[in-house]
Amino acid sequence: MELLINGMNYTVNPAAGTSLLMVLRDELDLTGSKYGCGEGQCGACTVLLDGKAVRSCRVPATAAQGKKITTIEGLEKDGRLHPVQEAFLKVDVFQCGYCASGMVMSAVALLNDKPKPTDEEIITAMNGNICRCGTYPRVISAIKEASKA
């Protein structure tokens, strides 16, 4: 089957029931999306599917066929980080960084839908992205910073 990932077509042949996350990581070596809980609760595996944030550990690879998939690796363009990535670095959001890609992808989806979100909209959109280091106030600050770009 064909998957469109970060603007490139990939041919893969996953076993029945294989998650999109496992195809990305194990077959295509796109390891930016992390395996966290495997139940769609932590957000570490978040990718964009047709522009919407989804938990790739819960999406069967076959369900992504014919859709535009964007991973953290696909945000950089022409050697420049995405404004959300820049903002997260500027605000020094992360400590351990395990949740980083999922947080960034959820923030990108939010700003695609709501370029100038309120604090409440940020909190609602980021609900389900767990940061074990507890950097949530910095996440909110970074998203506000990115919304200025």
N, CA, C and O atoms as a MOPAC input file, in Angstrom:
PM7 MOZYME 1SCF
protein

 N      0.84200 1    -1.17100 1     0.00000 1
 C      0.00000 1     0.00000 1     0.00000 1
 C      0.88800 1     1.23400 1     0.00000 1
 O      2.04500 1     1.18800 1     0.41500 1
 N      0.32100 1     2.34100 1    -0.47500 1
 C      1.04800 1     3.60200 1    -0.55200 1
 C      0.62700 1     4.51700 1     0.59400 1
 O     -0.55700 1     4.62800 1     0.91200 1
 N      1.61100 1     5.17100 1     1.21100 1
 C      1.34600 1     6.18400 1     2.22300 1
 C      2.04700 1     7.46800 1     1.81100 1
 O      3.20100 1     7.43800 1     1.38200 1
 N      1.36000 1     8.59100 1     1.93900 1
 C      1.93400 1     9.90300 1     1.64800 1
 C      2.36400 1    10.51300 1     2.96900 1
 O      1.53800 1    10.95100 1     3.77000 1
 N      3.67400 1    10.53400 1     3.18000 1
 C      4.22900 1    10.99300 1     4.44800 1
 C      5.21100 1    12.11900 1     4.18000 1
 O      6.18100 1    11.95700 1     3.44100 1
 N      4.94500 1    13.25400 1     4.79000 1
 C      5.82100 1    14.42000 1     4.65100 1
 C      6.07900 1    14.77000 1     3.18900 1
 O      7.18100 1    15.17600 1     2.82000 1
 N      5.05100 1    14.60800 1     2.36900 1
 C      5.12700 1    14.97000 1     0.96200 1
 C      5.77500 1    13.92900 1     0.06400 1
 O      5.94900 1    14.16700 1    -1.13100 1
 N      6.13200 1    12.78200 1     0.61900 1
 C      6.75600 1    11.71900 1    -0.17300 1
 C      5.90100 1    10.45800 1    -0.10700 1
 O      5.30600 1    10.15500 1     0.92600 1
 N      5.84600 1     9.72400 1    -1.22100 1
 C      5.12300 1     8.46200 1    -1.25500 1
 C      6.02700 1     7.32300 1    -0.80900 1
 O      7.18300 1     7.22700 1    -1.22100 1
 N      5.48000 1     6.46700 1     0.03700 1
 C      6.19300 1     5.29100 1     0.52700 1
 C      5.32200 1     4.07200 1     0.26100 1
 O      4.11000 1     4.11200 1     0.47300 1
 N      5.93000 1     3.00300 1    -0.19800 1
 C      5.24200 1     1.73300 1    -0.35600 1
 C      5.59800 1     0.86200 1     0.84100 1
 O      6.77000 1     0.61300 1     1.12200 1
 N      4.57500 1     0.40900 1     1.52900 1
 C      4.77800 1    -0.43700 1     2.70900 1
 C      3.81800 1    -1.61000 1     2.62600 1
 O      2.81400 1    -1.56200 1     1.91600 1
 N      4.14000 1    -2.65200 1     3.35700 1
 C      3.28700 1    -3.83500 1     3.38200 1
 C      3.16100 1    -4.31600 1     4.83000 1
 O      3.71600 1    -5.34800 1     5.20700 1
 N      2.41500 1    -3.54300 1     5.63400 1
 C      2.31800 1    -3.91800 1     7.05200 1
 C      1.41200 1    -5.11800 1     7.27700 1
 O      0.48300 1    -5.36700 1     6.50800 1
 N      1.69200 1    -5.84300 1     8.32300 1
 C      0.81500 1    -6.94600 1     8.73100 1
 C     -0.53200 1    -6.37100 1     9.14700 1
 O     -0.61300 1    -5.21700 1     9.56900 1
 N     -1.56800 1    -7.15500 1     9.03200 1
 C     -2.91400 1    -6.72100 1     9.42200 1
 C     -2.89200 1    -6.19900 1    10.85900 1
 O     -2.32100 1    -6.82400 1    11.75300 1
 N     -3.52300 1    -5.04800 1    11.06200 1
 C     -3.62600 1    -4.48600 1    12.40200 1
 C     -2.43600 1    -3.66900 1    12.86300 1
 O     -2.45300 1    -3.12400 1    13.96600 1
 N     -1.40400 1    -3.57300 1    12.04000 1
 C     -0.22400 1    -2.80200 1    12.43200 1
 C     -0.58200 1    -1.32100 1    12.50400 1
 O     -1.23900 1    -0.78700 1    11.61000 1
 N     -0.14500 1    -0.66600 1    13.57000 1
 C     -0.45200 1     0.75000 1    13.74500 1
 C      0.41800 1     1.60900 1    12.82500 1
 O      1.49900 1     1.20800 1    12.39400 1
 N     -0.09200 1     2.78500 1    12.54900 1
 C      0.67600 1     3.75300 1    11.77400 1
 C      1.99800 1     4.05500 1    12.46800 1
 O      3.02600 1     4.18900 1    11.80400 1
 N      1.98700 1     4.16200 1    13.78000 1
 C      3.22000 1     4.43600 1    14.52500 1
 C      4.28400 1     3.38100 1    14.24500 1
 O      5.44400 1     3.72000 1    14.01300 1
 N      3.90900 1     2.13100 1    14.26400 1
 C      4.89300 1     1.06400 1    14.04100 1
 C      5.42400 1     1.09100 1    12.61400 1
 O      6.60100 1     0.80800 1    12.39300 1
 N      4.58100 1     1.42400 1    11.64400 1
 C      5.06000 1     1.55000 1    10.26400 1
 C      6.04800 1     2.70000 1    10.17100 1
 O      7.11500 1     2.56500 1     9.57100 1
 N      5.69100 1     3.83400 1    10.76600 1
 C      6.60100 1     4.99000 1    10.72400 1
 C      7.94200 1     4.65100 1    11.34900 1
 O      8.98700 1     4.90700 1    10.75000 1
 N      7.92600 1     4.08800 1    12.52600 1
 C      9.15700 1     3.83100 1    13.26700 1
 C      9.94100 1     2.62700 1    12.73300 1
 O     11.14200 1     2.71800 1    12.48200 1
 N      9.24600 1     1.50500 1    12.56600 1
 C      9.94400 1     0.25100 1    12.26800 1
 C     10.22700 1     0.03300 1    10.79300 1
 O     11.26100 1    -0.53300 1    10.43900 1
 N      9.32500 1     0.47200 1     9.93100 1
 C      9.52400 1     0.23400 1     8.50200 1
 C     10.17200 1     1.40800 1     7.78700 1
 O     10.91300 1     1.21700 1     6.82300 1
 N      9.89800 1     2.62600 1     8.25600 1
 C     10.38200 1     3.80200 1     7.52700 1
 C     11.44600 1     4.58700 1     8.28200 1
 O     11.95700 1     5.58200 1     7.76800 1
 N     11.78600 1     4.15900 1     9.48200 1
 C     12.82000 1     4.79500 1    10.30000 1
 C     12.52200 1     6.26900 1    10.58000 1
 O     13.44000 1     7.07600 1    10.72700 1
 N     11.24100 1     6.61300 1    10.65300 1
 C     10.80800 1     7.95000 1    11.06400 1
 C     10.50500 1     7.85400 1    12.56000 1
 O      9.36300 1     7.61900 1    12.95700 1
 N     11.52200 1     8.03400 1    13.37100 1
 C     11.43500 1     7.74300 1    14.79500 1
 C     11.12600 1     8.96200 1    15.66700 1
 O     11.20100 1     8.87700 1    16.89300 1
 N     10.78400 1    10.08000 1    15.05600 1
 C     10.43500 1    11.26100 1    15.83600 1
 C      9.16600 1    11.07200 1    16.64500 1
 O      9.06000 1    11.59200 1    17.75600 1
 N      8.21700 1    10.35100 1    16.11700 1
 C      6.99700 1    10.02800 1    16.85300 1
 C      7.34300 1     8.90900 1    17.82300 1
 O      7.87400 1     7.87200 1    17.42700 1
 N      7.04200 1     9.12500 1    19.08100 1
 C      7.47700 1     8.18600 1    20.12700 1
 C      6.37200 1     7.22600 1    20.53700 1
 O      5.18700 1     7.55900 1    20.49400 1
 N      6.78400 1     6.02700 1    20.93500 1
 C      5.86100 1     5.07700 1    21.54800 1
 C      5.84000 1     5.40100 1    23.02700 1
 O      6.86800 1     5.33800 1    23.70000 1
 N      4.66100 1     5.75100 1    23.53300 1
 C      4.53400 1     6.05400 1    24.95900 1
 C      3.70700 1     4.99200 1    25.63500 1
 O      4.23700 1     4.00800 1    26.15300 1
 N      2.40300 1     5.19400 1    25.62800 1
 C      1.50800 1     4.28400 1    26.33400 1
 C      0.92600 1     3.19300 1    25.43800 1
 O      0.52000 1     2.14000 1    25.93000 1
 N      0.88300 1     3.43300 1    24.13600 1
 C      0.28700 1     2.46700 1    23.21700 1
 C     -1.22200 1     2.43900 1    23.26300 1
 O     -1.84500 1     1.58600 1    22.63200 1
 N     -1.82400 1     3.36400 1    24.00400 1
 C     -3.27700 1     3.39400 1    24.16900 1
 C     -3.89200 1     4.72300 1    23.73900 1
 O     -5.08500 1     4.94500 1    23.94300 1
 N     -3.08900 1     5.61400 1    23.14300 1
 C     -3.59700 1     6.89700 1    22.68500 1
 C     -3.85900 1     7.89600 1    23.78800 1
 O     -4.55800 1     8.88700 1    23.57500 1
 N     -3.30800 1     7.64900 1    24.96700 1
 C     -3.59000 1     8.52100 1    26.11100 1
 C     -2.49500 1     9.54500 1    26.41000 1
 O     -2.77000 1    10.56500 1    27.04400 1
 N     -1.26000 1     9.29600 1    25.96900 1
 C     -0.15700 1    10.18000 1    26.37700 1
 C      0.20500 1    11.22600 1    25.32600 1
 O      0.75300 1    12.27300 1    25.66900 1
 N     -0.08900 1    10.96500 1    24.06100 1
 C      0.17700 1    11.93300 1    23.00800 1
 C      1.57500 1    11.91000 1    22.42900 1
 O      1.85300 1    12.68000 1    21.51000 1
 N      2.46500 1    11.06900 1    22.91700 1
 C      3.84900 1    11.04800 1    22.41900 1
 C      3.93500 1    10.65400 1    20.95000 1
 O      4.90800 1    10.99200 1    20.27600 1
 N      2.94600 1     9.95700 1    20.45600 1
 C      2.95500 1     9.44600 1    19.08000 1
 C      2.17400 1    10.32200 1    18.10000 1
 O      1.92300 1     9.90500 1    16.97000 1
 N      1.79000 1    11.52000 1    18.51500 1
 C      0.91500 1    12.36400 1    17.69600 1
 C      1.54400 1    12.73400 1    16.36100 1
 O      2.69900 1    13.15600 1    16.28800 1
 N      0.76000 1    12.56600 1    15.31900 1
 C      1.10600 1    13.00900 1    13.96200 1
 C     -0.11300 1    13.74300 1    13.41000 1
 O     -1.18200 1    13.72600 1    14.01900 1
 N      0.05100 1    14.38000 1    12.27000 1
 C     -1.08100 1    15.01200 1    11.60400 1
 C     -1.57000 1    14.10500 1    10.49600 1
 O     -0.78000 1    13.61200 1     9.69000 1
 N     -2.85400 1    13.88900 1    10.45700 1
 C     -3.50000 1    13.10200 1     9.41500 1
 C     -4.50900 1    14.04100 1     8.76300 1
 O     -5.52400 1    14.40200 1     9.35900 1
 N     -4.20300 1    14.42700 1     7.52400 1
 C     -4.98500 1    15.45600 1     6.83500 1
 C     -5.11400 1    16.70900 1     7.70100 1
 O     -6.17000 1    17.34100 1     7.74800 1
 N     -4.02900 1    17.05400 1     8.37800 1
 C     -3.96200 1    18.28100 1     9.16300 1
 C     -4.49400 1    18.19500 1    10.57400 1
 O     -4.37800 1    19.15800 1    11.33200 1
 N     -5.06900 1    17.07600 1    10.94500 1
 C     -5.63400 1    16.90700 1    12.28900 1
 C     -4.70500 1    16.05400 1    13.14100 1
 O     -4.13900 1    15.07000 1    12.66400 1
 N     -4.55500 1    16.43800 1    14.40400 1
 C     -3.71800 1    15.67500 1    15.32600 1
 C     -4.38600 1    14.35000 1    15.65500 1
 O     -5.54300 1    14.31200 1    16.07500 1
 N     -3.64000 1    13.25400 1    15.45900 1
 C     -4.13100 1    11.92000 1    15.79700 1
 C     -3.03700 1    11.16500 1    16.52900 1
 O     -1.85100 1    11.45700 1    16.38300 1
 N     -3.45400 1    10.20100 1    17.31100 1
 C     -2.51100 1     9.33200 1    18.02600 1
 C     -2.18800 1     8.16700 1    17.10400 1
 O     -3.01900 1     7.28400 1    16.89000 1
 N     -0.99700 1     8.16900 1    16.56800 1
 C     -0.63500 1     7.17900 1    15.54500 1
 C     -0.54500 1     5.75800 1    16.08700 1
 O     -0.55700 1     4.80300 1    15.31000 1
 N     -0.45500 1     5.60000 1    17.40300 1
 C     -0.43400 1     4.24700 1    17.97100 1
 C     -1.80300 1     3.58600 1    17.87400 1
 O     -1.90800 1     2.36200 1    17.95300 1
 N     -2.85400 1     4.38800 1    17.70200 1
 C     -4.21700 1     3.87100 1    17.65400 1
 C     -4.80000 1     3.85600 1    16.24900 1
 O     -5.91200 1     3.37100 1    16.04100 1
 N     -4.05100 1     4.38700 1    15.27900 1
 C     -4.53000 1     4.43700 1    13.89600 1
 C     -3.94800 1     3.25800 1    13.12900 1
 O     -2.72800 1     3.15900 1    12.99600 1
 N     -4.79200 1     2.36100 1    12.62000 1
 C     -4.24600 1     1.29500 1    11.78400 1
 C     -3.58000 1     1.91400 1    10.55000 1
 O     -4.10800 1     2.86300 1     9.97000 1
 N     -2.45500 1     1.39300 1    10.16200 1
 C     -1.74300 1     1.93600 1     9.00000 1
 C     -2.64800 1     1.97200 1     7.78500 1
 O     -2.57400 1     2.90500 1     6.98600 1
 N     -3.49800 1     0.97200 1     7.63400 1
 C     -4.37900 1     0.92400 1     6.47200 1
 C     -5.36600 1     2.09100 1     6.45400 1
 O     -5.81100 1     2.49900 1     5.38100 1
 N     -5.71400 1     2.63200 1     7.61800 1
 C     -6.64600 1     3.76100 1     7.69000 1
 C     -5.99400 1     5.06500 1     7.24000 1
 O     -6.69100 1     6.04200 1     6.96800 1
 N     -4.68500 1     5.08800 1     7.15900 1
 C     -3.97200 1     6.30200 1     6.74800 1
 C     -3.74600 1     6.36000 1     5.23700 1
 O     -3.32300 1     7.38800 1     4.70700 1
 N     -4.02500 1     5.26900 1     4.55700 1
 C     -3.84700 1     5.23300 1     3.10500 1
 C     -4.74600 1     6.27300 1     2.45500 1
 O     -5.92500 1     6.39100 1     2.79000 1
 N     -4.16900 1     7.03400 1     1.51000 1
 C     -4.92500 1     8.06000 1     0.80400 1
 C     -5.04200 1     9.37800 1     1.56000 1
 O     -5.70400 1    10.30700 1     1.09900 1
 N     -4.39600 1     9.45600 1     2.72400 1
 C     -4.42800 1    10.67500 1     3.52200 1
 C     -3.02600 1    11.27100 1     3.59800 1
 O     -2.03000 1    10.57000 1     3.41700 1
 N     -2.96400 1    12.55200 1     3.86300 1
 C     -1.69400 1    13.24600 1     4.00100 1
 C     -1.21900 1    13.12000 1     5.44500 1
 O     -1.87000 1    13.60600 1     6.37000 1
 N     -0.08200 1    12.46400 1     5.62300 1
 C      0.49300 1    12.23400 1     6.94900 1
 C      1.66900 1    13.18100 1     7.12500 1
 O      2.54100 1    13.26900 1     6.26100 1
 N      1.68900 1    13.89200 1     8.25400 1
 C      2.83000 1    14.74800 1     8.57500 1
 C      3.36300 1    14.32500 1     9.92400 1
 O      2.62700 1    14.25500 1    10.90800 1
 N      4.66400 1    14.04300 1     9.95900 1
 C      5.34100 1    13.70800 1    11.21000 1
 C      6.21900 1    14.89000 1    11.59900 1
 O      6.35600 1    15.85000 1    10.84100 1
 N      6.80000 1    14.81300 1    12.76500 1
 C      7.69800 1    15.87200 1    13.23600 1
 C      8.83300 1    16.10800 1    12.23300 1
 O      9.30700 1    17.23300 1    12.07400 1
 N      9.25900 1    15.04300 1    11.56600 1
 C     10.34200 1    15.17500 1    10.58200 1
 C      9.92800 1    16.02500 1     9.38600 1
 O     10.78100 1    16.58400 1     8.69600 1
 N      8.63000 1    16.12600 1     9.13800 1
 C      8.13200 1    16.85300 1     7.97900 1
 C      7.84800 1    18.32200 1     8.21900 1
 O      7.44300 1    19.02300 1     7.29200 1
 N      8.04900 1    18.80800 1     9.43100 1
 C      7.75100 1    20.21200 1     9.71800 1
 C      8.82400 1    21.15900 1     9.20000 1
 O      8.51300 1    22.26700 1     8.76500 1
 N     10.05600 1    20.74400 1     9.24100 1
 C     11.17600 1    21.58000 1     8.77500 1
 C     11.06600 1    21.76000 1     7.26700 1
 O     10.80500 1    20.80800 1     6.53200 1
 N     11.26600 1    22.98400 1     6.82200 1
 C     11.22400 1    23.28900 1     5.38300 1
 C     12.45800 1    24.10100 1     4.99900 1
 O     12.74100 1    25.14200 1     5.59200 1
 N     13.17600 1    23.61700 1     4.01200 1
 C     14.35500 1    24.32900 1     3.49000 1
 C     15.34200 1    24.71300 1     4.58700 1
 O     15.90600 1    25.80700 1     4.57500 1
 N     15.54200 1    23.80800 1     5.52400 1
 C     16.52000 1    24.04300 1     6.58800 1
 C     16.01500 1    24.91700 1     7.72200 1
 O     16.78000 1    25.27100 1     8.61900 1
 N     14.73300 1    25.27000 1     7.69200 1
 C     14.16500 1    26.12200 1     8.74100 1
 C     13.12200 1    25.33400 1     9.52800 1
 O     12.26600 1    24.65100 1     8.96600 1
 N     13.22500 1    25.45300 1    10.83700 1
 C     12.23800 1    24.80400 1    11.68600 1
 C     10.88400 1    25.48400 1    11.53200 1
 O     10.80300 1    26.65500 1    11.16100 1
 N      9.84700 1    24.75000 1    11.81500 1
 C      8.49000 1    25.28500 1    11.83900 1
 C      8.42100 1    26.33100 1    12.97400 1
 O      9.12800 1    26.18800 1    13.97100 1
 N      7.59600 1    27.36300 1    12.84100 1
 C      7.47500 1    28.36600 1    13.90500 1
 C      7.13500 1    27.78300 1    15.27700 1
 O      7.56900 1    28.32100 1    16.29600 1
 N      6.37600 1    26.70500 1    15.32000 1
 C      6.08300 1    26.07700 1    16.61300 1
 C      7.35700 1    25.47700 1    17.20700 1
 O      7.61100 1    25.62000 1    18.40300 1
 N      8.15300 1    24.81200 1    16.38200 1
 C      9.41800 1    24.26300 1    16.87700 1
 C     10.32500 1    25.37800 1    17.39200 1
 O     10.93600 1    25.25300 1    18.45300 1
 N     10.40500 1    26.46400 1    16.63300 1
 C     11.22000 1    27.61800 1    17.04600 1
 C     10.74500 1    28.16000 1    18.38900 1
 O     11.55500 1    28.43800 1    19.27300 1
 N      9.43700 1    28.31000 1    18.54000 1
 C      8.88000 1    28.84700 1    19.78100 1
 C      9.14900 1    27.92000 1    20.96500 1
 O      9.47600 1    28.38800 1    22.05600 1
 N      9.01400 1    26.61800 1    20.75900 1
 C      9.27100 1    25.68200 1    21.84500 1
 C     10.73200 1    25.75300 1    22.27800 1
 O     11.03400 1    25.62200 1    23.46400 1
 N     11.63100 1    25.95700 1    21.33300 1
 C     13.04500 1    26.12400 1    21.67900 1
 C     13.28800 1    27.45300 1    22.38700 1
 O     14.00700 1    27.50700 1    23.38400 1
 N     12.69400 1    28.51500 1    21.87600 1
 C     12.87800 1    29.84900 1    22.45100 1
 C     12.41100 1    29.90200 1    23.90300 1
 O     13.07400 1    30.49100 1    24.75700 1
 N     11.27600 1    29.28800 1    24.17000 1
 C     10.70200 1    29.31400 1    25.51600 1
 C     11.36000 1    28.25500 1    26.41500 1
 O     11.13200 1    28.24600 1    27.62500 1
 N     12.16700 1    27.37300 1    25.83700 1
 C     12.85600 1    26.31800 1    26.58400 1
 C     11.84100 1    25.40500 1    27.27800 1
 O     11.89200 1    25.18600 1    28.48800 1
 N     10.92700 1    24.88800 1    26.47400 1
 C      9.81100 1    24.10800 1    26.99500 1
 C     10.25600 1    22.81000 1    27.65100 1
 O      9.79800 1    22.49100 1    28.74800 1
 N     11.12600 1    22.06400 1    27.01400 1
 C     11.31800 1    20.67800 1    27.41400 1
 C     12.48700 1    20.44500 1    28.35500 1
 O     13.50100 1    21.14300 1    28.33500 1
 N     12.29100 1    19.42900 1    29.17800 1
 C     13.36500 1    18.94200 1    30.02800 1
 C     13.87600 1    17.62900 1    29.44200 1
 O     14.96500 1    17.59500 1    28.86900 1
 N     13.11400 1    16.55600 1    29.57600 1
 C     13.59300 1    15.27800 1    29.04500 1
 C     13.34100 1    15.16600 1    27.54400 1
 O     14.10800 1    14.51300 1    26.83700 1
 N     12.27800 1    15.79400 1    27.05200 1
 C     12.00500 1    15.83400 1    25.62000 1
 C     11.22300 1    14.66900 1    25.05100 1
 O     10.95800 1    14.64600 1    23.85000 1
 N     10.84000 1    13.69100 1    25.88000 1
 C     10.14700 1    12.53700 1    25.31800 1
 C      8.80400 1    12.91400 1    24.70100 1
 O      8.40200 1    12.33300 1    23.69300 1
 N      8.12200 1    13.85900 1    25.28100 1
 C      6.80800 1    14.27500 1    24.78100 1
 C      6.91200 1    15.30500 1    23.66700 1
 O      5.89800 1    15.67700 1    23.07700 1
 N      8.11400 1    15.76900 1    23.37200 1
 C      8.32200 1    16.93300 1    22.49300 1
 C      7.62200 1    16.83200 1    21.15000 1
 O      6.88100 1    17.74200 1    20.77800 1
 N      7.83400 1    15.75700 1    20.42000 1
 C      7.26100 1    15.69300 1    19.07600 1
 C      5.73600 1    15.68400 1    19.12400 1
 O      5.09000 1    16.34000 1    18.30700 1
 N      5.16000 1    14.95500 1    20.06400 1
 C      3.71000 1    14.92400 1    20.18200 1
 C      3.13300 1    16.27500 1    20.56500 1
 O      2.10100 1    16.68800 1    20.03800 1
 N      3.80100 1    16.96200 1    21.48300 1
 C      3.36300 1    18.30400 1    21.88400 1
 C      3.41200 1    19.25800 1    20.69000 1
 O      2.46000 1    19.99500 1    20.43200 1
 N      4.52200 1    19.23500 1    19.97400 1
 C      4.68400 1    20.13100 1    18.82500 1
 C      3.61700 1    19.84600 1    17.77700 1
 O      3.01600 1    20.77600 1    17.23900 1
 N      3.37700 1    18.58100 1    17.48300 1
 C      2.39400 1    18.24200 1    16.45300 1
 C      0.98700 1    18.66500 1    16.86500 1
 O      0.22600 1    19.15500 1    16.03000 1
 N      0.63000 1    18.48700 1    18.12100 1
 C     -0.67500 1    18.93600 1    18.59000 1
 C     -0.78600 1    20.45800 1    18.51800 1
 O     -1.83900 1    20.99000 1    18.16400 1
 N      0.29200 1    21.15400 1    18.85200 1
 C      0.30000 1    22.61600 1    18.78300 1
 C      0.17300 1    23.10200 1    17.33900 1
 O     -0.52000 1    24.08500 1    17.07600 1
 N      0.83000 1    22.42700 1    16.41500 1
 C      0.73100 1    22.79500 1    14.99100 1
 C     -0.71600 1    22.64000 1    14.52600 1
 O     -1.25200 1    23.52100 1    13.85500 1
 N     -1.34400 1    21.52700 1    14.88100 1
 C     -2.74100 1    21.30700 1    14.49400 1
 C     -3.63700 1    22.39400 1    15.07300 1
 O     -4.52000 1    22.90500 1    14.38500 1
 N     -3.41700 1    22.74500 1    16.32600 1
 C     -4.20400 1    23.80500 1    16.96100 1
 C     -4.05800 1    25.11500 1    16.19300 1
 O     -5.05600 1    25.74800 1    15.84800 1
 N     -2.82300 1    25.52000 1    15.92800 1
 C     -2.59500 1    26.80600 1    15.26700 1
 C     -3.06000 1    26.79800 1    13.81300 1
 O     -3.38600 1    27.85000 1    13.26300 1
 N     -3.09400 1    25.63800 1    13.19600 1
 C     -3.66900 1    25.55100 1    11.84700 1
 C     -5.16600 1    25.86500 1    11.88400 1
 O     -5.70200 1    26.48100 1    10.96300 1
 N     -5.83400 1    25.43700 1    12.95600 1
 C     -7.27300 1    25.66500 1    13.09900 1
 C     -7.59800 1    27.01500 1    13.73000 1
 O     -8.57500 1    27.66800 1    13.36100 1
 N     -6.76800 1    27.42400 1    14.68400 1
 C     -7.00600 1    28.66100 1    15.43400 1
 C     -5.68600 1    29.40900 1    15.56000 1
 O     -4.93900 1    29.18500 1    16.51200 1
 N     -5.39000 1    30.29000 1    14.61800 1
 C     -4.09700 1    30.98000 1    14.61800 1
 C     -3.81800 1    31.82600 1    15.86400 1
 O     -2.65600 1    32.06100 1    16.19500 1
 N     -4.84800 1    32.27900 1    16.54800 1
 C     -4.68200 1    33.10000 1    17.75600 1
 C     -5.52000 1    32.51700 1    18.89200 1
 O     -6.50500 1    33.12700 1    19.30500 1
 N     -5.14300 1    31.34900 1    19.39900 1
 C     -5.96900 1    30.68800 1    20.41500 1
 C     -5.88200 1    31.37500 1    21.77900 1
 O     -4.87700 1    31.99800 1    22.11800 1
 N     -6.94700 1    31.24400 1    22.53700 1
 C     -6.95900 1    31.70500 1    23.92300 1
 C     -6.25100 1    30.65200 1    24.78300 1
 O     -5.98000 1    29.54100 1    24.32700 1
 N     -5.95900 1    31.01800 1    26.02000 1
 C     -5.36400 1    30.04900 1    26.94300 1
 C     -6.26100 1    28.82200 1    27.07600 1
 O     -5.77900 1    27.69000 1    27.06500 1
 N     -7.55500 1    29.04900 1    27.20000 1
 C     -8.49000 1    27.93500 1    27.34600 1
 C     -8.47200 1    27.02200 1    26.11900 1
 O     -8.51400 1    25.79900 1    26.25800 1
 N     -8.41200 1    27.60200 1    24.93000 1
 C     -8.35600 1    26.79900 1    23.70900 1
 C     -7.04800 1    26.01700 1    23.62900 1
 O     -7.03000 1    24.88000 1    23.15800 1
 N     -5.96200 1    26.62200 1    24.08500 1
 C     -4.67200 1    25.91400 1    24.11600 1
 C     -4.75500 1    24.72700 1    25.06400 1
 O     -4.36700 1    23.61400 1    24.70800 1
 N     -5.25500 1    24.96300 1    26.25600 1
 C     -5.34900 1    23.89600 1    27.25300 1
 C     -6.22900 1    22.76100 1    26.73700 1
 O     -5.88300 1    21.59000 1    26.89200 1
 N     -7.35300 1    23.09600 1    26.13100 1
 C     -8.26100 1    22.07900 1    25.59400 1
 C     -7.57600 1    21.27600 1    24.48700 1
 O     -7.65700 1    20.04800 1    24.46600 1
 N     -6.90400 1    21.97100 1    23.56900 1
 C     -6.25300 1    21.29300 1    22.44500 1
 C     -5.09300 1    20.41000 1    22.89300 1
 O     -4.82100 1    19.37800 1    22.28100 1
 N     -4.41900 1    20.81200 1    23.94800 1
 C     -3.24500 1    20.06100 1    24.39800 1
 C     -3.60800 1    18.98500 1    25.42300 1
 O     -2.75200 1    18.20600 1    25.84300 1
 N     -4.87200 1    18.94700 1    25.81900 1
 C     -5.32300 1    17.92400 1    26.75400 1
 C     -5.05900 1    16.55200 1    26.14900 1
 O     -5.44400 1    16.29300 1    25.00900 1
 N     -4.41700 1    15.68800 1    26.88900 1
 C     -4.07900 1    14.37200 1    26.36500 1
 C     -2.63600 1    14.25800 1    25.91000 1
 O     -2.17400 1    13.16700 1    25.57600 1
 N     -1.91600 1    15.37800 1    25.89300 1
 C     -0.46700 1    15.34100 1    25.65900 1
 C      0.18000 1    15.44800 1    27.03400 1
 O      0.17700 1    16.51000 1    27.65600 1
 N      0.72200 1    14.35600 1    27.48600 1
 C      1.26500 1    14.30000 1    28.83700 1
 C      2.75500 1    14.61700 1    28.83200 1
 O      3.52900 1    14.06700 1    28.04900 1
 N      3.12800 1    15.52100 1    29.73100 1
 C      4.53700 1    15.84500 1    29.95700 1
 C      4.87700 1    15.40800 1    31.37000 1
 O      4.38900 1    15.98600 1    32.34200 1
 N      5.69600 1    14.40900 1    31.47900 1
 C      6.04500 1    13.88900 1    32.80700 1
 C      6.87800 1    14.88200 1    33.60800 1
 O      6.95100 1    14.78800 1    34.83300 1
 N      7.50600 1    15.83100 1    32.92100 1
 C      8.32200 1    16.85100 1    33.60000 1
 C      7.47300 1    18.03100 1    34.06800 1
 O      7.95200 1    18.86100 1    34.84200 1
 N      6.22200 1    18.12000 1    33.61400 1
 C      5.30400 1    19.14400 1    34.08800 1
 C      5.56000 1    20.53900 1    33.53300 1
 O      5.38200 1    21.52700 1    34.24500 1
 N      5.97200 1    20.63300 1    32.28400 1
 C      6.30400 1    21.93800 1    31.70600 1
 C      5.10100 1    22.62700 1    31.06000 1
 O      5.27900 1    23.44600 1    30.15900 1
 N      3.91200 1    22.31800 1    31.49200 1
 C      2.70000 1    22.82900 1    30.86500 1
 C      2.63700 1    24.35500 1    30.75400 1
 O      2.22800 1    24.85600 1    29.70700 1
 N      3.02300 1    25.11600 1    31.78300 1
 C      2.98500 1    26.58000 1    31.61600 1
 C      3.89600 1    27.05400 1    30.47300 1
 O      3.56300 1    28.00300 1    29.76300 1
 N      5.03000 1    26.39800 1    30.30400 1
 C      5.92400 1    26.77400 1    29.20300 1
 C      5.35000 1    26.35900 1    27.85300 1
 O      5.58300 1    27.03800 1    26.85300 1
 N      4.61300 1    25.27000 1    27.80900 1
 C      3.95800 1    24.85100 1    26.56400 1
 C      2.96700 1    25.93300 1    26.14100 1
 O      2.93700 1    26.33500 1    24.97800 1
 N      2.16500 1    26.39800 1    27.08500 1
 C      1.20200 1    27.45600 1    26.78200 1
 C      1.92700 1    28.70500 1    26.27800 1
 O      1.50900 1    29.31300 1    25.29300 1
 N      3.00700 1    29.08300 1    26.95100 1
 C      3.79000 1    30.25900 1    26.52800 1
 C      4.35900 1    30.08900 1    25.13000 1
 O      4.36200 1    31.03100 1    24.33700 1
 N      4.83600 1    28.89800 1    24.82700 1
 C      5.42600 1    28.64400 1    23.51500 1
 C      4.36500 1    28.71100 1    22.41700 1
 O      4.62500 1    29.24000 1    21.33700 1
 N      3.19400 1    28.18800 1    22.68200 1
 C      2.12800 1    28.23500 1    21.67700 1
 C      1.70400 1    29.68000 1    21.44200 1
 O      1.43800 1    30.07100 1    20.30500 1
 N      1.64000 1    30.46400 1    22.49500 1
 C      1.32500 1    31.89400 1    22.33400 1
 C      2.41500 1    32.57300 1    21.52000 1
 O      2.12400 1    33.40700 1    20.66200 1
 N      3.65200 1    32.22500 1    21.77800 1
 C      4.78400 1    32.78600 1    21.01900 1
 C      4.68300 1    32.41000 1    19.54000 1
 O      4.88200 1    33.24900 1    18.66200 1
 N      4.37400 1    31.15500 1    19.28000 1
 C      4.25200 1    30.69000 1    17.89400 1
 C      3.08600 1    31.37200 1    17.19300 1
 O      3.13200 1    31.57700 1    15.98100 1
 N      2.06000 1    31.72000 1    17.92300 1
 C      0.89300 1    32.35700 1    17.30200 1
 C      1.21700 1    33.77400 1    16.81700 1
 O      0.46300 1    34.34800 1    16.03100 1
 N      2.31300 1    34.32600 1    17.27500 1
 C      2.74700 1    35.65800 1    16.82300 1
 C      3.44800 1    35.60400 1    15.47600 1
 O      3.54700 1    36.61500 1    14.78100 1
 N      3.93700 1    34.41400 1    15.10300 1
 C      4.72400 1    34.27200 1    13.86000 1
 C      3.88100 1    34.44000 1    12.62100 1
 O      4.39600 1    34.34900 1    11.50600 1

